[in-house]
Structures are given as structure tokens and as C-alpha cells.
Amino acid sequence: MAQLSDAAGFKSVVYFMERAMNDPNSPIFEIDWERTTHVNYAFGKPAPDGSVGLYDPYAAVEITYPQFGVNNV
């Protein structure tokens, strides 16, 4: 992937919403990861103290996909 991103500053950016994990029309495993250099992951949940949390922790960081070799990334 480094070679792709180095090619004249080329960037292939995908936008993926946290809630899309629960949407069958937005399967994350259909993203072309071989051509993707950046992921914009949205949305963060702002807290009064200025920190940012997650709206759906299960979808964001707890779900695992052992069939794809992805566990607690």
C-alpha cells in the first residue's frame, strides 16, 4: 500500500460511519483495501470535558470477525 500512496501524492479515501456496521447495505468487507490509503471513520461522540467517545462501542471496537482474521483491532 505504501507504493500506491507514494504515487504523486495519490490518496484513496473512504468514509465509513460507525452506524454502518449495523447496515447490511454498507458491508465494510466490500471496501477495496488494496487501493485504500485512508479511512475517515465517523462519528465521534463529544463529551462535556472535551474528550470524544463512541456512540456504539460494539460496532466501533468490540465486534470481531475471526473468519476474516480480524479480532479486536
Chimera marker file (.cmm) of the C-alpha trace (Angstrom):
<marker_set name="trace">
<marker id="1" x="0.000" y="0.000" z="0.000" r="1" g="1" b="0" radius="0.5"/>
<marker id="2" x="2.914" y="2.398" z="0.554" r="1" g="1" b="0" radius="0.5"/>
<marker id="3" x="3.712" y="2.379" z="-3.144" r="1" g="1" b="0" radius="0.5"/>
<marker id="4" x="0.166" y="3.388" z="-4.012" r="1" g="1" b="0" radius="0.5"/>
<marker id="5" x="0.118" y="6.302" z="-1.560" r="1" g="1" b="0" radius="0.5"/>
<marker id="6" x="3.550" y="7.491" z="-2.715" r="1" g="1" b="0" radius="0.5"/>
<marker id="7" x="2.477" y="7.776" z="-6.355" r="1" g="1" b="0" radius="0.5"/>
<marker id="8" x="2.443" y="11.556" z="-6.835" r="1" g="1" b="0" radius="0.5"/>
<marker id="9" x="0.613" y="12.124" z="-3.552" r="1" g="1" b="0" radius="0.5"/>
<marker id="10" x="-2.270" y="9.859" z="-4.577" r="1" g="1" b="0" radius="0.5"/>
<marker id="11" x="-4.835" y="9.234" z="-1.853" r="1" g="1" b="0" radius="0.5"/>
<marker id="12" x="-7.814" y="6.924" z="-1.952" r="1" g="1" b="0" radius="0.5"/>
<marker id="13" x="-10.041" y="7.923" z="0.959" r="1" g="1" b="0" radius="0.5"/>
<marker id="14" x="-13.123" y="6.044" z="2.138" r="1" g="1" b="0" radius="0.5"/>
<marker id="15" x="-15.708" y="7.386" z="4.559" r="1" g="1" b="0" radius="0.5"/>
<marker id="16" x="-17.194" y="4.850" z="6.940" r="1" g="1" b="0" radius="0.5"/>
<marker id="17" x="-19.831" y="5.677" z="9.538" r="1" g="1" b="0" radius="0.5"/>
<marker id="18" x="-19.875" y="3.824" z="12.848" r="1" g="1" b="0" radius="0.5"/>
<marker id="19" x="-23.550" y="3.003" z="12.469" r="1" g="1" b="0" radius="0.5"/>
<marker id="20" x="-22.848" y="1.429" z="9.063" r="1" g="1" b="0" radius="0.5"/>
<marker id="21" x="-21.633" y="-1.686" z="10.908" r="1" g="1" b="0" radius="0.5"/>
<marker id="22" x="-25.313" y="-2.479" z="11.527" r="1" g="1" b="0" radius="0.5"/>
<marker id="23" x="-26.416" y="-1.643" z="7.966" r="1" g="1" b="0" radius="0.5"/>
<marker id="24" x="-26.417" y="-4.595" z="5.553" r="1" g="1" b="0" radius="0.5"/>
<marker id="25" x="-26.105" y="-2.114" z="2.662" r="1" g="1" b="0" radius="0.5"/>
<marker id="26" x="-22.705" y="-0.902" z="3.938" r="1" g="1" b="0" radius="0.5"/>
<marker id="27" x="-20.531" y="-4.010" z="4.328" r="1" g="1" b="0" radius="0.5"/>
<marker id="28" x="-17.041" y="-2.982" z="5.403" r="1" g="1" b="0" radius="0.5"/>
<marker id="29" x="-15.508" y="-6.043" z="3.798" r="1" g="1" b="0" radius="0.5"/>
<marker id="30" x="-16.541" y="-4.845" z="0.338" r="1" g="1" b="0" radius="0.5"/>
<marker id="31" x="-14.169" y="-1.864" z="0.580" r="1" g="1" b="0" radius="0.5"/>
<marker id="32" x="-11.220" y="-2.276" z="-1.776" r="1" g="1" b="0" radius="0.5"/>
<marker id="33" x="-8.477" y="-2.233" z="0.896" r="1" g="1" b="0" radius="0.5"/>
<marker id="34" x="-5.738" y="-2.765" z="-1.701" r="1" g="1" b="0" radius="0.5"/>
<marker id="35" x="-6.480" y="0.691" z="-3.113" r="1" g="1" b="0" radius="0.5"/>
<marker id="36" x="-7.440" y="2.453" z="0.124" r="1" g="1" b="0" radius="0.5"/>
<marker id="37" x="-4.852" y="4.724" z="1.733" r="1" g="1" b="0" radius="0.5"/>
<marker id="38" x="-7.038" y="6.498" z="4.337" r="1" g="1" b="0" radius="0.5"/>
<marker id="39" x="-10.258" y="5.824" z="6.259" r="1" g="1" b="0" radius="0.5"/>
<marker id="40" x="-12.386" y="8.629" z="7.684" r="1" g="1" b="0" radius="0.5"/>
<marker id="41" x="-14.325" y="6.923" z="10.468" r="1" g="1" b="0" radius="0.5"/>
<marker id="42" x="-17.306" y="8.838" z="11.795" r="1" g="1" b="0" radius="0.5"/>
<marker id="43" x="-18.916" y="9.837" z="14.109" r="1" g="1" b="0" radius="0.5"/>
<marker id="44" x="-17.337" y="10.593" z="17.451" r="1" g="1" b="0" radius="0.5"/>
<marker id="45" x="-19.471" y="11.438" z="20.476" r="1" g="1" b="0" radius="0.5"/>
<marker id="46" x="-18.190" y="14.657" z="22.066" r="1" g="1" b="0" radius="0.5"/>
<marker id="47" x="-18.267" y="14.788" z="25.865" r="1" g="1" b="0" radius="0.5"/>
<marker id="48" x="-18.538" y="17.918" z="28.033" r="1" g="1" b="0" radius="0.5"/>
<marker id="49" x="-14.901" y="17.529" z="29.140" r="1" g="1" b="0" radius="0.5"/>
<marker id="50" x="-13.672" y="17.783" z="25.530" r="1" g="1" b="0" radius="0.5"/>
<marker id="51" x="-12.961" y="14.090" z="25.077" r="1" g="1" b="0" radius="0.5"/>
<marker id="52" x="-14.528" y="12.019" z="22.325" r="1" g="1" b="0" radius="0.5"/>
<marker id="53" x="-16.330" y="8.744" z="22.903" r="1" g="1" b="0" radius="0.5"/>
<marker id="54" x="-18.219" y="6.212" z="20.827" r="1" g="1" b="0" radius="0.5"/>
<marker id="55" x="-21.940" y="6.052" z="20.164" r="1" g="1" b="0" radius="0.5"/>
<marker id="56" x="-21.867" y="2.306" z="19.593" r="1" g="1" b="0" radius="0.5"/>
<marker id="57" x="-18.814" y="0.685" z="21.241" r="1" g="1" b="0" radius="0.5"/>
<marker id="58" x="-19.804" y="-2.760" z="19.972" r="1" g="1" b="0" radius="0.5"/>
<marker id="59" x="-19.839" y="-1.655" z="16.335" r="1" g="1" b="0" radius="0.5"/>
<marker id="60" x="-16.754" y="0.514" z="16.741" r="1" g="1" b="0" radius="0.5"/>
<marker id="61" x="-14.290" y="-1.640" z="18.665" r="1" g="1" b="0" radius="0.5"/>
<marker id="62" x="-15.847" y="-4.736" z="20.233" r="1" g="1" b="0" radius="0.5"/>
<marker id="63" x="-17.147" y="-6.705" z="17.238" r="1" g="1" b="0" radius="0.5"/>
<marker id="64" x="-14.742" y="-9.290" z="15.853" r="1" g="1" b="0" radius="0.5"/>
<marker id="65" x="-14.531" y="-11.067" z="12.520" r="1" g="1" b="0" radius="0.5"/>
<marker id="66" x="-12.463" y="-14.218" z="13.096" r="1" g="1" b="0" radius="0.5"/>
<marker id="67" x="-13.466" y="-15.561" z="9.677" r="1" g="1" b="0" radius="0.5"/>
<marker id="68" x="-11.503" y="-12.656" z="8.159" r="1" g="1" b="0" radius="0.5"/>
<marker id="69" x="-8.624" y="-12.795" z="10.637" r="1" g="1" b="0" radius="0.5"/>
<marker id="70" x="-9.773" y="-9.566" z="12.307" r="1" g="1" b="0" radius="0.5"/>
<marker id="71" x="-10.021" y="-9.716" z="16.102" r="1" g="1" b="0" radius="0.5"/>
<marker id="72" x="-10.067" y="-6.717" z="18.449" r="1" g="1" b="0" radius="0.5"/>
<marker id="73" x="-8.194" y="-4.376" z="16.154" r="1" g="1" b="0" radius="0.5"/>
<link id1="1" id2="2" r="1" g="1" b="0" radius="0.2"/>
<link id1="2" id2="3" r="1" g="1" b="0" radius="0.2"/>
<link id1="3" id2="4" r="1" g="1" b="0" radius="0.2"/>
<link id1="4" id2="5" r="1" g="1" b="0" radius="0.2"/>
<link id1="5" id2="6" r="1" g="1" b="0" radius="0.2"/>
<link id1="6" id2="7" r="1" g="1" b="0" radius="0.2"/>
<link id1="7" id2="8" r="1" g="1" b="0" radius="0.2"/>
<link id1="8" id2="9" r="1" g="1" b="0" radius="0.2"/>
<link id1="9" id2="10" r="1" g="1" b="0" radius="0.2"/>
<link id1="10" id2="11" r="1" g="1" b="0" radius="0.2"/>
<link id1="11" id2="12" r="1" g="1" b="0" radius="0.2"/>
<link id1="12" id2="13" r="1" g="1" b="0" radius="0.2"/>
<link id1="13" id2="14" r="1" g="1" b="0" radius="0.2"/>
<link id1="14" id2="15" r="1" g="1" b="0" radius="0.2"/>
<link id1="15" id2="16" r="1" g="1" b="0" radius="0.2"/>
<link id1="16" id2="17" r="1" g="1" b="0" radius="0.2"/>
<link id1="17" id2="18" r="1" g="1" b="0" radius="0.2"/>
<link id1="18" id2="19" r="1" g="1" b="0" radius="0.2"/>
<link id1="19" id2="20" r="1" g="1" b="0" radius="0.2"/>
<link id1="20" id2="21" r="1" g="1" b="0" radius="0.2"/>
<link id1="21" id2="22" r="1" g="1" b="0" radius="0.2"/>
<link id1="22" id2="23" r="1" g="1" b="0" radius="0.2"/>
<link id1="23" id2="24" r="1" g="1" b="0" radius="0.2"/>
<link id1="24" id2="25" r="1" g="1" b="0" radius="0.2"/>
<link id1="25" id2="26" r="1" g="1" b="0" radius="0.2"/>
<link id1="26" id2="27" r="1" g="1" b="0" radius="0.2"/>
<link id1="27" id2="28" r="1" g="1" b="0" radius="0.2"/>
<link id1="28" id2="29" r="1" g="1" b="0" radius="0.2"/>
<link id1="29" id2="30" r="1" g="1" b="0" radius="0.2"/>
<link id1="30" id2="31" r="1" g="1" b="0" radius="0.2"/>
<link id1="31" id2="32" r="1" g="1" b="0" radius="0.2"/>
<link id1="32" id2="33" r="1" g="1" b="0" radius="0.2"/>
<link id1="33" id2="34" r="1" g="1" b="0" radius="0.2"/>
<link id1="34" id2="35" r="1" g="1" b="0" radius="0.2"/>
<link id1="35" id2="36" r="1" g="1" b="0" radius="0.2"/>
<link id1="36" id2="37" r="1" g="1" b="0" radius="0.2"/>
<link id1="37" id2="38" r="1" g="1" b="0" radius="0.2"/>
<link id1="38" id2="39" r="1" g="1" b="0" radius="0.2"/>
<link id1="39" id2="40" r="1" g="1" b="0" radius="0.2"/>
<link id1="40" id2="41" r="1" g="1" b="0" radius="0.2"/>
<link id1="41" id2="42" r="1" g="1" b="0" radius="0.2"/>
<link id1="42" id2="43" r="1" g="1" b="0" radius="0.2"/>
<link id1="43" id2="44" r="1" g="1" b="0" radius="0.2"/>
<link id1="44" id2="45" r="1" g="1" b="0" radius="0.2"/>
<link id1="45" id2="46" r="1" g="1" b="0" radius="0.2"/>
<link id1="46" id2="47" r="1" g="1" b="0" radius="0.2"/>
<link id1="47" id2="48" r="1" g="1" b="0" radius="0.2"/>
<link id1="48" id2="49" r="1" g="1" b="0" radius="0.2"/>
<link id1="49" id2="50" r="1" g="1" b="0" radius="0.2"/>
<link id1="50" id2="51" r="1" g="1" b="0" radius="0.2"/>
<link id1="51" id2="52" r="1" g="1" b="0" radius="0.2"/>
<link id1="52" id2="53" r="1" g="1" b="0" radius="0.2"/>
<link id1="53" id2="54" r="1" g="1" b="0" radius="0.2"/>
<link id1="54" id2="55" r="1" g="1" b="0" radius="0.2"/>
<link id1="55" id2="56" r="1" g="1" b="0" radius="0.2"/>
<link id1="56" id2="57" r="1" g="1" b="0" radius="0.2"/>
<link id1="57" id2="58" r="1" g="1" b="0" radius="0.2"/>
<link id1="58" id2="59" r="1" g="1" b="0" radius="0.2"/>
<link id1="59" id2="60" r="1" g="1" b="0" radius="0.2"/>
<link id1="60" id2="61" r="1" g="1" b="0" radius="0.2"/>
<link id1="61" id2="62" r="1" g="1" b="0" radius="0.2"/>
<link id1="62" id2="63" r="1" g="1" b="0" radius="0.2"/>
<link id1="63" id2="64" r="1" g="1" b="0" radius="0.2"/>
<link id1="64" id2="65" r="1" g="1" b="0" radius="0.2"/>
<link id1="65" id2="66" r="1" g="1" b="0" radius="0.2"/>
<link id1="66" id2="67" r="1" g="1" b="0" radius="0.2"/>
<link id1="67" id2="68" r="1" g="1" b="0" radius="0.2"/>
<link id1="68" id2="69" r="1" g="1" b="0" radius="0.2"/>
<link id1="69" id2="70" r="1" g="1" b="0" radius="0.2"/>
<link id1="70" id2="71" r="1" g="1" b="0" radius="0.2"/>
<link id1="71" id2="72" r="1" g="1" b="0" radius="0.2"/>
<link id1="72" id2="73" r="1" g="1" b="0" radius="0.2"/>
</marker_set>
